[in-house]
């Protein structure tokens, strides 16, 4: 992991002190609400449906056991709302029958942006929390606001067997460049960058304002492919490839040009048309030409002030070598243990590593009783212990709201599995139907049109049989509570979107979306299968779609059956659309 310098630590501590001063002035009435709001937002403090929400930055998803311990402390000591407020919020919840989770407190939430959120911290405790985060080099800087947000990457960065170049040093350099960049503090809208260095796109780069893929030329030179103008939300668009090879030394200068032109011409008169994707779509080649002209100005006239030197790159890259194994790491048994439950877990939750003696292991945070990505204070603390014991003190928050341990000794997999199983974190479901992505939705978010958590729970409850899940194979199910797409419903093989219909909660279902991975194919948005469905209908609609897949999939070849997304693309949408609409409940007759 990147090791903070004394300058880095002082920077974060001063930022926390600055927030305390702003908070105290607001409490005394010396700062108006409209003055305090943008200040707290750029430190990650929202005000949501019931209470403040803190978003903690986890740059490119990399987190230490020590940091997880502090997040556990925050969950236990600070994520504690007023009892009357919490009771009122619970009373207003309208969940589906069954084991749908209730609102909980004292927990953290792993997000699709590789951050961690807390939903119940009182605002008057926010300065204390920021001071505590600073003790482990954490903060909420630029996790909100119209600025460059947390830069994300592949959760297997640095360990993947298909990796061409490790993206983490570049992600860290870009994080330092973008943090409190004076020119880009108030962009037309939020700005998101994703970067990968592998042949397999596990970072969904096509869906970002800027997507970056590290590549090597025929002569071995390192550079970037650059996509601009991707995004979900009201207008889903895949980014446009504008550079097939940009020398790595120039990436900050080029991004400076990209964001500067956007800052100059992006719409500020319409919130829904303010993202860079709208500018790129409207202007096309004209925008790209202006970026190239700005880039030329930066490197020739201005002297390329953000050119990355070899010395600076090596300084940062030195932090991303393989961490040292603990001296007393004991060897146990390997992958040949015959326990069928263990073998199933190996198949789904463990992947190969560039170091043949190691494996990358995913802890599943998808289980009944808690929303996807939720981790109680005890689970955060227990995860920290697993990270320190089995993964050399380092973990990764994933795009799919789980936690990866990237440095696990092959000989210790059985021990890790047993401990994770006792904690409820060893469900062998990674990549399967109930490893779904879901935003907090209307249970917490003031922007949401509908709840996401109860729908996710109702579907998950129907699909708990491990043999059935294994037979169904990989299916990406993504749920968003509103069109802002925090649950990435557009990219799901099956997507569910909460919509408002006459003041009631309804849900659109889409099929055929892709995040850009090899399994899913080229990135693209799913297509709506028909009019919206009620919350009670959604689980039956999903079951009807799944049953249609089982009916239509091609016979097994080469040892496996045809995957859901393969059948859907071979057969087309019509049969699935008819199945979904056939699950609709009849309208009640009028008396």
C-alpha positions in Angstrom: 0.0 0.0 0.0 1.0 3.6 -0.4 2.7 4.9 2.7 1.7 8.3 3.7 4.6 10.8 4.2 4.7 13.3 7.0 3.4 15.9 4.6 0.5 13.6 3.7 -0.4 13.0 7.3 -0.2 16.7 8.2 -2.4 17.5 5.2 -5.1 15.2 6.4 -4.9 16.3 10.0 -5.1 20.0 9.0 -8.1 19.2 6.8 -9.8 17.6 9.8 -9.0 20.6 11.9 -10.4 22.9 9.2 -13.7 20.9 9.2 -13.9 21.2 13.0 -13.6 25.0 12.8 -16.2 25.1 10.0 -18.6 22.9 12.1 -18.2 25.0 15.2 -18.8 28.2 13.3 -22.0 26.7 11.7 -23.2 25.5 15.1 -22.8 29.1 16.4 -24.7 30.6 13.5 -21.6 32.2 12.1 -21.8 30.1 8.9 -25.2 29.9 7.1 -26.5 26.5 6.0 -25.9 27.3 2.3 -22.3 28.3 3.2 -21.5 25.2 5.3 -23.1 22.7 2.8 -20.4 22.8 0.1 -17.7 22.7 2.7 -19.1 19.6 4.5 -19.8 17.9 1.2 -16.2 18.1 0.0 -15.3 16.3 3.2 -17.8 13.5 2.5 -20.7 14.6 4.8 -24.2 14.4 3.3 -27.5 14.9 5.0 -29.8 12.0 3.9 -33.3 10.9 4.5 -33.1 10.5 8.3 -29.6 11.5 9.3 -26.1 12.5 8.1 -24.2 10.1 5.9 -20.4 10.0 5.8 -18.5 8.6 2.8 -15.0 7.6 3.6 -12.5 7.6 0.8 -10.7 4.3 0.1 -8.5 5.3 -2.9 -8.5 2.6 -5.6 -10.1 0.3 -3.0 -6.9 -0.5 -1.1 -7.4 -0.7 2.7 -5.3 -2.0 5.6 -6.3 -4.1 8.6 -5.5 -1.1 10.9 -7.9 1.1 8.9 -10.6 -1.6 9.0 -10.3 -1.6 12.8 -10.8 2.1 13.0 -13.9 1.8 10.7 -15.2 -0.8 13.1 -14.6 1.6 16.0 -16.6 4.3 14.1 -19.4 1.9 13.5 -19.6 0.9 17.1 -19.1 4.2 18.8 -20.4 6.8 16.4 -22.9 5.2 13.9 -25.5 5.5 16.7 -28.6 7.7 16.0 -30.9 9.2 18.5 -33.2 6.4 19.7 -36.4 8.3 18.8 -35.1 9.1 15.3 -34.1 5.5 14.7 -37.5 4.2 16.0 -39.3 6.6 13.7 -37.2 5.6 10.7 -37.9 1.9 11.4 -41.6 2.5 11.8 -41.8 4.1 8.3 -40.2 1.1 6.6 -42.4 -0.9 4.4 -40.6 -4.1 3.6 -41.6 -7.2 1.7 -42.6 -10.4 3.6 -40.0 -12.8 4.6 -36.4 -12.2 5.9 -36.1 -8.7 4.5 -33.6 -6.7 6.6 -34.7 -3.9 8.9 -32.9 -0.7 9.2 -29.8 -1.2 11.3 -27.2 1.0 13.1 -23.6 0.4 14.0 -22.4 -0.7 10.6 -20.4 0.4 7.5 -21.4 -0.1 3.9 -19.1 -1.0 1.1 -20.0 0.9 -2.1 -19.6 0.3 -5.8 -17.2 3.2 -5.8 -14.8 1.4 -3.5 -15.6 3.6 -0.6 -17.2 3.0 2.8 -20.3 4.8 4.1 -21.9 5.3 7.5 -25.6 6.3 7.6 -26.2 7.4 11.2 -23.4 9.5 12.5 -24.7 12.7 14.1 -23.3 15.8 12.4 -22.1 17.2 15.8 -19.8 14.2 16.0 -18.4 14.6 12.5 -15.2 16.4 13.6 -14.4 13.7 16.2 -14.8 11.1 13.4 -12.5 13.0 11.0 -9.8 13.2 13.7 -10.1 9.5 14.3 -9.9 8.7 10.6 -6.8 10.9 10.3 -5.0 8.7 12.8 -4.9 5.9 10.1 -4.4 8.1 7.1 -8.1 8.2 6.1 -10.6 11.0 5.3 -13.6 11.9 3.2 -12.0 14.5 1.0 -13.7 14.8 -2.4 -16.0 11.8 -1.9 -18.8 14.3 -2.7 -19.1 17.6 -4.5 -18.6 18.6 -8.1 -14.9 17.6 -8.2 -12.8 14.6 -9.2 -14.0 11.8 -7.0 -12.3 8.7 -5.6 -10.3 7.1 -8.4 -11.2 3.4 -8.7 -9.4 0.4 -10.2 -9.3 -3.4 -10.5 -9.6 -5.1 -7.1 -7.0 -7.5 -8.3 -4.5 -4.8 -9.2 -1.0 -5.9 -8.6 -1.9 -9.6 -8.2 -3.9 -10.5 -11.3 -2.4 -13.1 -13.7 -3.6 -11.2 -16.7 -2.1 -7.9 -15.6 0.0 -6.0 -18.1 1.0 -3.1 -15.8 0.1 -2.5 -12.2 -2.2 0.5 -12.2 -1.9 1.4 -8.5 1.1 3.7 -8.7 -0.6 5.7 -11.4 -3.9 5.8 -9.5 -2.0 7.1 -6.4 -0.2 9.8 -8.5 -3.5 10.8 -10.0 -5.1 10.9 -6.5 -2.4 13.3 -5.3 -2.8 15.5 -8.5 -6.6 15.7 -8.2 -6.9 16.3 -4.4 -8.0 19.9 -3.8 -7.0 20.8 -7.3 -7.8 24.6 -7.2 -9.0 24.7 -10.8 -11.3 21.7 -10.5 -12.9 22.2 -7.1 -16.3 23.3 -8.6 -16.8 21.5 -11.9 -20.2 21.5 -13.6 -20.8 18.1 -12.0 -19.0 15.2 -10.3 -16.2 13.6 -12.2 -15.1 9.9 -11.9 -12.0 8.2 -13.2 -11.4 4.4 -13.4 -8.1 2.7 -14.3 -7.1 -0.9 -15.1 -3.8 -2.5 -16.1 -5.2 -5.9 -17.1 -6.5 -7.4 -20.3 -9.8 -8.3 -18.4 -11.7 -5.1 -17.5 -12.7 -5.5 -13.9 -13.0 -1.7 -13.4 -15.9 -1.0 -15.8 -13.8 1.8 -17.4 -16.2 2.4 -20.2 -18.8 3.6 -17.7 -16.7 6.4 -16.3 -16.2 10.1 -17.2 -12.6 9.0 -18.0 -11.6 5.4 -18.4 -7.9 4.4 -18.5 -6.3 1.2 -19.6 -2.6 0.6 -19.2 -1.0 -1.1 -22.3 2.4 -1.8 -23.7 3.5 -0.9 -27.2 5.3 -3.4 -29.5 8.6 -2.1 -28.2 7.5 -2.5 -24.6 6.8 1.2 -23.8 4.0 1.8 -21.3 1.1 4.0 -22.1 -2.6 4.5 -21.8 -5.7 3.9 -23.8 -8.1 6.8 -22.9 -11.9 6.8 -23.0 -13.9 10.0 -22.3 -17.5 10.6 -21.7 -18.9 7.4 -20.2 -21.6 7.4 -17.5 -24.8 5.9 -16.2 -27.7 7.9 -14.8 -30.6 9.4 -16.8 -28.6 9.1 -20.0 -26.4 5.9 -20.1 -23.4 6.4 -22.4 -20.3 4.4 -23.0 -17.1 6.4 -23.2 -15.5 7.3 -26.5 -11.9 6.0 -27.2 -9.9 9.2 -27.9 -6.3 7.9 -27.5 -5.0 4.4 -28.3 -1.6 5.2 -26.8 -0.7 8.1 -24.5 2.8 7.9 -23.0 2.4 7.3 -19.2 4.5 10.4 -18.4 1.9 12.6 -19.9 -1.3 11.3 -18.3 -1.7 14.2 -15.8 -1.1 16.8 -18.5 -3.7 15.1 -20.7 -6.3 14.8 -18.0 -5.6 18.4 -17.1 -6.7 19.2 -20.7 -9.7 16.9 -20.6 -11.1 18.4 -17.3 -10.2 22.0 -18.2 -12.2 21.9 -21.5 -15.1 20.2 -19.6 -14.9 22.9 -16.9 -15.0 25.6 -19.6 -17.9 24.2 -21.6 -19.9 21.8 -19.5 -23.5 22.7 -18.8 -24.2 24.4 -15.5 -27.7 25.4 -16.3 -29.2 21.9 -16.1 -28.2 19.4 -13.4 -29.2 16.5 -15.7 -27.1 17.7 -18.6 -24.0 18.7 -16.6 -21.9 15.5 -16.8 -19.1 15.4 -19.4 -20.9 12.6 -21.2 -23.5 15.1 -22.4 -20.8 17.5 -23.6 -18.9 14.8 -25.5 -22.2 13.5 -27.0 -23.2 17.0 -28.1 -19.9 18.2 -29.4 -18.2 15.0 -30.6 -15.0 15.6 -32.5 -15.1 19.3 -31.7 -14.7 18.5 -28.0 -11.8 16.0 -28.7 -10.1 18.5 -31.0 -10.3 21.2 -28.3 -8.8 18.8 -25.7 -5.9 18.0 -28.1 -5.3 21.7 -28.6 -5.3 22.3 -24.9 -3.0 19.4 -24.3 -0.6 20.8 -26.9 -0.6 24.1 -25.2 0.1 22.5 -21.8 3.1 20.5 -23.0 4.7 23.0 -25.4 3.9 26.5 -24.2 3.4 25.7 -20.5 6.2 23.3 -20.4 4.2 20.2 -19.3 4.1 21.1 -15.6 2.5 17.8 -14.6 4.8 15.5 -16.5 5.5 12.5 -14.3 9.3 12.0 -13.8 10.9 8.6 -13.5 12.1 9.5 -10.0 8.6 10.4 -8.8 7.1 7.3 -10.3 9.7 5.1 -8.7 9.1 6.8 -5.3 5.4 6.0 -5.5 5.8 2.5 -7.1 8.1 1.5 -4.2 5.1 1.4 -2.0 3.4 -1.2 -4.1 5.8 -4.1 -4.0 4.5 -7.5 -2.6 4.2 -7.1 1.1 6.4 -9.3 3.3 4.8 -12.4 4.8 4.5 -12.6 8.6 7.4 -14.4 10.2 5.2 -16.8 12.1 2.7 -17.6 9.3 2.0 -21.3 9.9 1.3 -23.7 7.0 -1.9 -25.7 7.2 -3.5 -27.7 4.5 -3.9 -26.8 0.9 -6.5 -27.0 -1.8 -6.7 -30.8 -1.9 -8.8 -31.0 1.3 -11.8 -33.1 0.2 -14.5 -31.2 2.1 -17.1 -30.4 -0.7 -18.1 -27.1 1.0 -14.5 -26.0 1.0 -14.1 -27.1 -2.7 -17.2 -25.1 -3.6 -15.7 -22.0 -1.9 -12.4 -22.5 -3.7 -14.2 -22.5 -7.0 -16.2 -19.4 -6.4 -14.3 -17.2 -4.0 -10.6 -17.9 -4.7 -8.7 -16.9 -7.8 -5.2 -17.5 -9.1 -2.4 -15.1 -8.3 0.7 -13.9 -10.2 2.7 -15.5 -7.3 2.0 -19.2 -7.7 2.2 -19.7 -3.9 -0.5 -17.1 -3.2 -4.2 -16.7 -3.9 -6.7 -13.8 -3.9 -9.8 -14.5 -1.8 -13.1 -12.7 -1.7 -15.0 -12.4 1.5 -18.7 -12.3 0.7 -20.8 -9.5 2.2 -24.0 -10.8 0.6 -26.1 -12.7 3.2 -29.7 -12.8 4.4 -30.5 -10.2 7.1 -28.2 -7.5 5.9 -28.2 -5.4 2.8 -25.5 -6.1 0.1 -22.3 -4.5 1.1 -23.3 -4.0 4.8 -20.8 -4.9 7.5 -21.5 -4.6 11.2 -18.9 -3.3 13.6 -18.1 -6.8 14.7 -17.7 -8.0 11.1 -15.5 -5.1 10.3 -13.3 -5.9 13.3 -13.3 -9.6 12.5 -12.4 -8.8 8.8 -9.5 -6.7 10.0 -8.2 -9.7 12.0 -8.5 -12.0 8.9 -6.7 -9.4 6.8 -3.8 -9.1 9.3 -3.6 -12.9 9.8 -3.9 -14.1 6.3 -3.4 -11.2 3.8 -0.3 -9.4 5.1 -2.4 -6.6 6.5 -3.9 -5.5 3.2 -7.4 -5.9 1.6 -9.4 -4.4 -1.3 -12.9 -3.0 -1.3 -14.5 -4.3 -4.5 -16.8 -2.8 -7.2 -19.3 -5.5 -6.3 -19.4 -4.5 -2.6 -17.3 -7.3 -1.2 -13.8 -7.5 0.4 -10.8 -9.1 -1.3 -7.8 -10.5 0.6 -5.1 -10.3 -2.1 -2.1 -12.0 -0.4 -3.3 -15.3 1.0 -0.9 -18.2 1.2 -2.2 -21.2 -0.7 -1.4 -23.4 2.3 -3.6 -21.4 4.6 -6.8 -21.3 2.5 -8.5 -24.0 4.6 -7.8 -22.2 7.8 -9.1 -18.9 6.3 -12.2 -20.6 5.0 -13.0 -22.0 8.4 -12.6 -18.7 10.2 -14.5 -16.8 7.5 -17.3 -19.4 7.6 -17.7 -18.9 11.4 -18.1 -15.2 10.8 -20.7 -15.6 8.0 -18.3 -14.3 5.3 -17.6 -17.4 3.3 -20.7 -17.7 1.2 -19.5 -19.4 -2.0 -21.6 -17.1 -4.2 -19.1 -14.6 -5.8 -20.3 -13.8 -9.3 -23.6 -15.8 -8.9 -27.1 -14.5 -8.7 -27.3 -13.5 -5.1 -23.9 -11.8 -5.2 -26.0 -8.8 -6.3 -25.1 -5.1 -6.3 -27.6 -2.8 -4.6 -27.5 0.8 -3.4 -29.0 1.8 -0.1 -32.1 3.1 -2.0 -35.1 4.8 -0.3 -34.4 3.3 3.1 -31.6 5.9 3.5 -31.2 8.1 0.5 -33.3 11.2 0.0 -32.8 11.0 -3.8 -34.2 7.5 -4.2 -37.7 6.9 -5.7 -37.9 3.4 -4.2 -36.3 1.0 -1.8 -33.6 -1.3 -3.1 -32.7 -3.3 0.0 -36.0 -5.2 0.6 -36.2 -6.1 -3.1 -32.6 -7.4 -3.0 -33.5 -9.4 0.1 -36.6 -10.9 -1.4 -34.8 -12.1 -4.5 -31.8 -13.4 -2.5 -34.2 -15.3 -0.2 -35.6 -17.2 -3.2 -32.1 -18.2 -4.4 -30.3 -19.7 -1.4 -29.8 -23.2 -2.7 -26.1 -23.5 -3.6 -26.6 -26.3 -6.1 -29.2 -24.2 -7.9 -27.0 -21.1 -7.9 -24.1 -23.1 -9.2 -26.3 -24.6 -12.0 -27.5 -21.1 -13.0 -23.9 -19.9 -13.4 -22.7 -16.3 -13.4 -25.4 -13.7 -13.5 -24.9 -10.0 -12.7 -28.0 -8.6 -10.9 -27.8 -4.9 -10.1 -30.4 -2.8 -8.3 -30.7 1.0 -8.1 -33.3 3.0 -6.1 -33.3 5.9 -8.6 -32.0 7.0 -11.9 -28.7 8.2 -10.5 -27.7 4.5 -10.8 -25.6 4.1 -7.7 -26.5 0.4 -7.9 -25.3 0.3 -11.6 -28.5 -1.2 -12.8 -27.6 -0.3 -16.4 -24.7 -2.7 -16.5 -26.4 -5.7 -14.9 -27.3 -8.8 -16.9 -30.5 -8.1 -15.0 -31.1 -4.6 -13.9 -33.7 -3.3 -11.5 -34.5 0.4 -11.3 -36.8 2.0 -8.7 -39.2 4.6 -10.2 -41.9 6.8 -8.8 -45.4 6.2 -10.2 -48.2 8.3 -8.8 -46.3 8.6 -5.5 -45.8 4.9 -5.2 -42.7 2.6 -5.5 -42.4 0.7 -8.8 -39.6 -1.0 -10.6 -38.3 -1.2 -14.2 -36.5 -4.4 -15.2 -33.7 -4.3 -17.8 -31.9 -7.2 -19.5 -28.6 -7.5 -21.3 -26.4 -4.9 -19.6 -22.6 -5.3 -19.4 -19.8 -3.7 -17.4 -17.3 -4.5 -20.1 -15.8 -7.8 -18.6 -14.9 -10.7 -20.8 -17.9 -12.7 -19.6 -20.4 -9.8 -20.2 -18.9 -8.6 -23.5 -18.6 -5.0 -24.6 -19.9 -2.4 -22.1 -23.5 -1.4 -22.7 -26.8 -0.7 -21.1 -29.6 -3.2 -20.7 -33.0 -2.8 -22.4 -36.2 -2.3 -20.5 -38.5 -5.4 -20.8 -41.8 -3.6 -20.3 -43.8 -1.3 -18.1 -42.8 -1.1 -14.4 -43.6 -3.7 -11.8 -44.8 -3.4 -8.2 -42.4 -4.4 -5.4 -44.3 -7.6 -4.8 -44.1 -8.6 -8.4 -40.3 -8.1 -8.9 -39.2 -11.4 -7.3 -41.6 -13.3 -9.5 -40.5 -11.4 -12.5 -36.9 -12.3 -11.8 -37.9 -16.0 -11.3 -39.8 -16.0 -14.6 -36.8 -14.6 -16.4 -34.5 -17.2 -14.8 -36.8 -20.0 -15.7 -37.0 -18.9 -19.3 -33.2 -19.0 -19.4 -33.2 -22.6 -18.1 -35.7 -23.5 -20.7 -33.8 -21.9 -23.6 -30.1 -22.3 -22.8 -28.1 -24.5 -25.1 -26.8 -27.9 -24.0 -23.6 -28.1 -22.1 -20.4 -27.9 -24.1 -16.8 -28.1 -23.0 -17.9 -29.0 -19.5 -20.3 -26.1 -18.8 -23.8 -24.9 -19.8 -24.5 -21.8 -21.7 -24.4 -18.7 -19.4 -27.4 -16.5 -18.9 -26.0 -13.5 -20.8 -25.0 -15.9 -23.7 -28.5 -17.3 -24.0 -30.0 -13.9 -23.8 -27.9 -12.6 -26.7 -28.3 -15.7 -28.8 -32.1 -15.8 -28.4 -32.9 -12.1 -28.1 -35.1 -10.1 -25.7 -38.6 -11.1 -26.8 -39.0 -14.4 -25.1 -37.6 -13.0 -21.8 -39.8 -10.0 -22.1 -42.9 -12.1 -22.5 -41.9 -14.2 -19.5 -41.3 -11.1 -17.4 -44.7 -9.6 -18.3 -46.4 -12.9 -17.8 -45.5 -12.7 -14.1 -47.4 -9.5 -13.7 -50.2 -9.6 -11.1 -53.7 -9.0 -12.4 -55.3 -5.6 -11.7 -57.9 -5.9 -8.9 -61.4 -5.6 -10.1 -63.4 -2.5 -9.1 -66.3 -3.1 -6.8 
